[in-house]
């Protein structure tokens, strides 16, 4: 099956499952509280197929970009009756529970999926757990301009003392073109340094230009590139290049930019074998559409630790990881509103399809489950944002009405919903546009 078909199938399965779980949350609580559910739909638009059971039409619709549950009397613009099974005739706390049930199910799904993954196959890069000791600094980078050197240790960033690399990296990613102050230890001296991470890649996330010690282990290979042609295989460990030890993938990249197209000799450990492979780098596009560099053609996966966790430890770690990622999502949303980070940092359906396709091609089912958990958490938190039409907007209106002790005017609600609809449509168009710009090389240059 081609990469395109794998991506399409994977994203349909992943998004369809998450939408089903989300809408089931609304549906189940509405039924429990006695609200009549008229339609349970996966997708929008024209009904393709389905069945009717009791008072509910269960359907799959033509546009697979979401789904909905239609409850009787749900639309505030519709004429109201005294029917006790209509949504708006139920007390506010009922409506609150129905609104929050969908996002809550997505967040719960993320916790459950990661718990299962950690019980079966908990794998993570070893360097993330280590203290943030800088192995090297890229020339002309933000870190170099700030006077940061190889061997320095980051002892404080964003209020976090003695951070690991797992704590350092998100703070840098979320600070493109923004001043970032860190405390550096060099020998016995501790001092503050302020740097401005450069916006890099098609997502325009921040890069400080420093890097940790991270062994070079071959991950995904690019077909047709020198590494694949020379016979490198996934999980090969490259310990030296031209006889010089390789402490990190960044040192390898820097060396390739110096030697350009000159053939390089790699010392490779494959199981119990030590191999010497010679190959010639080529100038190739990177994930940044405005940058080319000399490459061999593989993604570094680094050294990972693989273990399994008992249920209590897996559940605890899953909750902690989802809390951490949830905070990062909210921080990203805040910086988007403040215009401190580019909209290009957000992936839309095309980006999700690419990630889902890549995860589906990996060994085993755990990579796809991890991705599904991450997207489900994003979906749950996004729907809780206080934007009318979204669940968070419904909750916001209910809280305001609870404080006012009366309903908000239908005219005001109608205007707010119309404005929110336009905003969400424009937001979706912008996200898809950015996806296309990141996916199709040179498209921006070909547009009038």
C-alpha positions in Angstrom: 0.0 0.0 0.0 1.4 3.4 -0.9 2.3 6.0 1.7 -0.6 8.2 0.6 -3.2 5.4 1.1 -1.7 4.4 4.4 -2.0 8.0 5.6 -5.6 8.3 4.4 -6.7 5.0 6.0 -4.8 5.8 9.3 -6.2 9.3 9.6 -9.8 8.1 8.9 -9.5 5.4 11.5 -7.9 7.7 14.1 -10.2 10.7 13.7 -13.3 8.6 13.2 -12.6 6.7 16.5 -11.9 9.9 18.4 -15.0 11.6 17.0 -17.1 8.6 17.9 -15.8 8.7 21.5 -16.4 12.5 21.8 -19.9 12.3 20.5 -20.7 9.3 22.6 -19.9 11.3 25.7 -22.5 13.9 24.7 -25.0 11.2 23.7 -24.6 9.0 26.8 -25.0 11.8 29.3 -27.9 13.3 27.3 -29.7 10.0 27.3 -29.0 9.5 31.0 -30.5 12.9 31.9 -33.6 12.3 29.7 -32.8 14.5 26.7 -34.2 13.3 23.4 -31.3 12.6 20.9 -32.5 13.0 17.3 -29.3 12.4 15.4 -25.9 10.8 16.2 -23.6 11.6 13.2 -20.0 10.8 12.3 -19.2 13.5 9.8 -21.2 16.5 8.5 -23.4 17.1 5.5 -25.4 14.6 3.5 -26.3 11.3 5.2 -24.5 8.4 3.5 -25.8 5.4 5.4 -26.9 4.4 8.9 -29.8 3.1 10.8 -32.6 4.3 13.1 -33.2 2.9 16.5 -36.0 4.3 18.6 -36.0 8.1 18.3 -32.3 8.4 17.2 -30.9 8.3 13.6 -27.4 6.9 13.8 -25.6 7.9 10.6 -22.3 8.4 8.7 -22.2 11.7 6.7 -20.3 12.8 3.7 -17.8 15.2 5.2 -15.6 13.3 7.6 -14.2 16.3 9.5 -16.0 16.0 12.8 -19.4 14.8 14.0 -22.3 15.9 16.1 -25.2 14.9 18.3 -28.4 16.7 17.6 -30.7 17.0 20.6 -34.3 18.2 20.6 -34.6 21.9 21.3 -30.8 22.3 21.3 -30.7 25.3 18.9 -31.6 28.5 20.9 -32.9 30.0 17.6 -35.5 27.3 17.2 -39.0 27.8 18.6 -39.3 26.4 22.1 -42.1 24.2 23.5 -42.9 22.9 27.0 -41.6 19.4 26.2 -39.5 18.3 29.2 -37.2 16.2 27.0 -35.9 19.3 25.1 -32.3 20.3 25.8 -33.1 23.9 26.7 -35.9 22.9 29.1 -33.4 21.0 31.3 -31.6 22.8 34.2 -28.3 24.5 33.5 -26.3 21.9 35.4 -27.7 19.2 33.2 -26.7 21.1 30.1 -23.3 21.7 31.6 -22.7 18.0 32.1 -23.8 17.2 28.6 -21.5 19.9 27.1 -18.4 18.8 29.1 -19.0 15.1 28.6 -17.5 15.1 25.0 -14.2 16.7 25.8 -14.0 14.7 29.1 -14.3 11.4 27.0 -11.4 12.5 24.8 -9.2 13.3 27.7 -10.1 10.0 29.4 -9.4 8.2 26.1 -5.9 9.8 26.1 -5.2 8.6 29.6 -6.5 5.1 28.9 -4.5 4.7 25.6 -1.2 5.8 27.2 -1.8 3.6 30.2 -2.2 0.6 27.8 0.9 1.6 25.8 3.0 1.9 28.9 1.9 -1.5 30.2 2.9 -3.1 26.9 5.8 -1.1 25.4 7.1 2.0 27.2 9.9 3.5 25.0 11.5 6.9 25.3 14.8 8.5 24.3 17.4 8.1 27.1 18.8 11.6 26.8 15.4 13.2 27.8 15.9 12.0 31.4 19.4 13.5 31.7 20.4 16.9 33.1 20.5 19.6 30.5 24.3 19.6 29.8 25.1 21.1 26.5 27.2 18.9 24.2 27.6 21.4 21.5 26.5 24.8 20.1 25.8 25.5 16.5 27.7 28.4 14.9 25.8 31.7 14.5 22.9 30.2 16.5 21.0 32.0 19.3 22.9 30.2 21.9 26.2 31.0 20.3 25.3 34.7 20.1 24.4 34.6 23.8 27.8 33.3 24.7 26.7 29.8 25.7 29.3 27.1 25.2 29.7 23.3 25.0 29.9 21.9 28.5 27.6 24.5 30.0 24.7 23.1 32.1 21.2 24.7 32.1 20.3 24.9 35.8 17.1 27.0 35.5 14.6 27.8 32.8 11.1 29.2 33.1 11.1 28.7 36.8 12.2 25.0 36.6 15.3 24.3 38.6 17.8 21.6 37.5 15.7 20.7 34.4 16.1 17.7 32.2 16.2 17.9 28.5 12.6 16.9 28.4 11.8 20.1 30.4 14.1 22.4 28.4 13.0 21.5 24.9 9.3 22.6 25.0 10.3 26.0 26.5 12.6 26.6 23.5 10.0 25.4 20.9 7.4 27.7 22.3 9.6 30.8 22.3 10.5 31.5 18.6 11.8 35.1 18.2 11.1 35.7 21.9 13.7 36.5 24.6 14.3 33.5 26.8 16.4 33.8 30.0 18.2 30.7 31.4 20.6 30.2 34.2 23.8 28.6 33.1 26.4 26.8 35.3 30.0 26.8 33.9 32.4 25.2 36.3 31.7 26.8 39.7 30.1 29.9 38.2 26.3 30.4 37.7 25.0 33.3 35.6 22.0 34.3 33.6 22.0 34.3 29.8 19.2 35.7 27.5 18.8 34.3 24.0 16.2 34.7 21.3 15.5 31.2 19.8 15.3 31.3 16.0 12.1 30.3 14.2 13.0 27.1 12.3 11.3 24.5 10.1 8.0 24.9 8.3 6.2 25.0 11.7 8.4 28.0 12.8 9.1 26.6 16.3 12.0 27.9 18.3 15.5 26.6 18.1 18.3 27.7 20.5 21.1 26.0 18.5 22.4 24.0 21.4 22.1 20.2 21.5 22.6 17.4 24.0 24.7 14.3 23.8 22.6 11.9 21.8 24.0 8.8 20.1 23.3 8.4 16.3 20.9 5.5 15.7 19.3 5.1 12.3 15.5 5.6 12.3 13.4 6.0 9.2 15.4 5.9 6.0 14.5 8.2 3.0 14.2 6.0 -0.1 16.6 6.9 -2.9 19.0 8.7 -0.5 22.6 7.7 0.1 22.0 6.0 3.4 19.4 3.6 1.9 21.4 3.0 -1.2 24.5 2.1 0.8 22.6 -0.5 2.8 22.2 1.2 6.2 19.3 -0.3 8.2 17.0 0.9 10.9 18.6 0.5 14.4 22.1 0.7 13.0 24.3 2.7 15.5 26.8 5.0 13.9 29.7 5.4 16.3 32.2 7.3 14.2 32.6 9.2 10.9 35.9 9.4 9.2 37.4 7.9 12.3 36.1 10.6 14.6 33.6 9.6 17.4 30.1 10.9 17.0 28.7 12.2 20.3 25.4 13.5 18.7 23.5 13.8 15.5 24.1 17.5 15.5 27.9 17.0 15.3 27.3 14.7 12.4 25.2 17.3 10.6 27.7 20.0 11.2 30.5 17.9 9.9 28.6 17.1 6.7 28.1 20.8 6.0 31.9 21.2 6.2 32.8 18.2 3.9 29.8 18.7 1.6 29.8 16.1 -1.2 33.1 14.4 -0.1 32.6 10.7 0.6 32.4 9.8 4.3 33.3 6.6 6.0 30.9 5.5 8.7 31.7 3.0 11.5 28.5 1.2 12.2 27.5 -1.2 14.9 24.8 -3.7 13.8 24.1 -6.2 16.5 27.4 -7.9 17.2 29.0 -6.7 13.9 31.1 -3.6 13.2 30.8 -2.4 9.7 32.5 0.3 7.7 30.3 1.9 5.1 31.3 4.6 2.7 28.7 6.9 1.1 28.5 10.3 -0.5 26.2 13.1 1.0 23.9 15.0 -1.3 22.4 18.5 -1.1 18.8 17.9 -0.1 15.7 19.8 1.1 15.0 19.6 4.9 11.7 20.1 6.9 12.4 23.8 6.5 11.2 24.7 3.0 13.8 27.6 2.8 16.8 25.4 3.8 18.9 22.8 2.1 21.8 20.9 3.6 24.1 18.0 2.9 22.4 14.9 4.1 22.7 11.1 4.1 19.0 10.5 4.3 17.7 9.2 7.6 16.0 10.3 10.8 18.0 9.8 14.0 16.0 7.8 16.6 18.7 7.9 19.3 19.2 5.4 22.0 15.9 4.5 23.6 15.0 2.7 26.8 12.3 0.1 26.5 10.4 -1.4 29.4 6.9 -2.3 30.6 5.1 -0.9 33.6 2.6 -2.5 36.0 -0.9 -1.0 35.8 -0.6 1.4 38.8 2.7 2.9 37.6 1.4 3.0 34.0 -1.7 4.9 35.0 0.2 7.3 37.2 2.7 8.0 34.4 -0.1 8.4 31.8 -1.9 10.9 34.0 1.3 12.9 34.6 2.2 12.9 30.9 -1.3 14.0 29.9 -1.2 16.8 32.5 2.2 17.9 31.1 1.1 17.9 27.5 -2.2 19.6 28.4 -0.3 22.5 30.0 1.9 22.7 26.8 -1.2 22.8 24.6 -2.7 25.7 26.7 0.6 27.5 26.6 0.7 27.1 22.9 -2.9 28.5 22.7 -1.9 31.4 24.9 1.1 32.3 22.7 -1.0 32.0 19.6 -3.4 34.6 21.0 -0.5 36.8 22.0 1.0 36.3 18.5 4.3 35.1 20.0 4.2 31.9 18.0 3.2 31.3 14.4 0.0 29.6 13.3 2.3 27.3 11.3 3.0 25.5 14.6 -0.4 23.9 14.3 -1.1 20.8 12.2 -4.4 20.4 10.4 -5.9 17.3 8.8 -3.1 17.0 6.3 -0.4 17.1 8.9 -2.3 14.7 11.1 -2.7 12.3 8.2 1.1 12.4 7.6 1.8 11.7 11.2 -0.8 8.9 11.3 0.6 7.3 8.2 4.1 7.4 9.6 2.9 5.9 12.9 1.0 3.2 11.1 4.1 2.1 9.2 6.1 1.6 12.4 6.6 -1.8 14.0 3.7 -2.8 16.3 0.6 -0.9 17.2 1.9 1.3 20.1 3.2 4.2 17.9 -0.3 4.7 16.4 -1.9 4.4 19.9 0.5 7.1 21.2 -0.4 9.4 18.4 -4.1 8.8 18.9 -3.8 9.6 22.6 -2.0 12.9 21.7 -4.6 13.9 19.1 -7.4 12.9 21.5 -6.0 15.1 24.2 -5.6 18.0 21.8 -9.2 17.5 20.6 -10.5 17.4 24.2 -8.7 20.6 25.3 -9.5 22.5 22.0 -13.2 21.8 22.5 -13.0 23.2 26.0 -11.7 26.6 24.8 -14.3 29.3 25.5 -15.3 29.8 21.8 -19.0 29.8 21.0 -20.2 26.8 19.0 -17.5 24.7 20.7 -18.4 22.9 24.0 -16.3 25.4 25.9 -18.5 28.2 24.5 -21.6 26.4 25.6 -20.1 26.0 29.1 -19.1 29.7 29.1 -22.7 30.9 28.3 -24.1 28.6 31.0 -21.7 30.0 33.6 -22.6 33.6 32.6 -26.3 32.8 32.7 -25.8 31.1 36.1 -24.2 34.3 37.5 -26.9 36.5 35.9 -29.7 34.2 37.0 -31.4 34.6 33.6 -30.9 33.6 30.0 -28.8 35.7 27.6 -30.8 37.3 24.9 -31.5 35.1 21.8 -30.4 38.0 19.5 -27.1 38.3 21.3 -26.5 34.6 21.1 -27.3 34.5 17.5 -24.8 37.2 16.6 -22.1 35.6 18.8 -22.7 32.2 17.1 -22.5 33.7 13.7 -19.2 35.5 14.5 -17.8 32.3 16.0 -18.8 30.3 13.0 -17.0 32.7 10.7 -13.9 32.6 13.0 -13.8 28.8 13.0 -14.2 28.6 9.2 -11.3 31.1 8.7 -9.2 29.3 11.3 -9.8 26.0 9.5 -8.9 27.5 6.1 -5.7 29.0 7.6 -4.7 25.7 9.2 -5.3 23.7 5.9 -3.4 26.4 3.9 -0.4 26.1 6.3 -0.6 22.3 5.9 -0.4 22.7 2.2 2.5 25.1 2.4 4.4 22.6 4.6 3.5 19.6 2.5 4.1 20.7 -1.1 7.6 21.9 -1.7 7.8 25.3 -3.4 4.0 25.8 -3.5 4.3 29.2 -1.8 6.6 30.4 -4.6 4.2 29.2 -7.3 1.2 31.0 -5.9 0.3 34.4 -7.5 
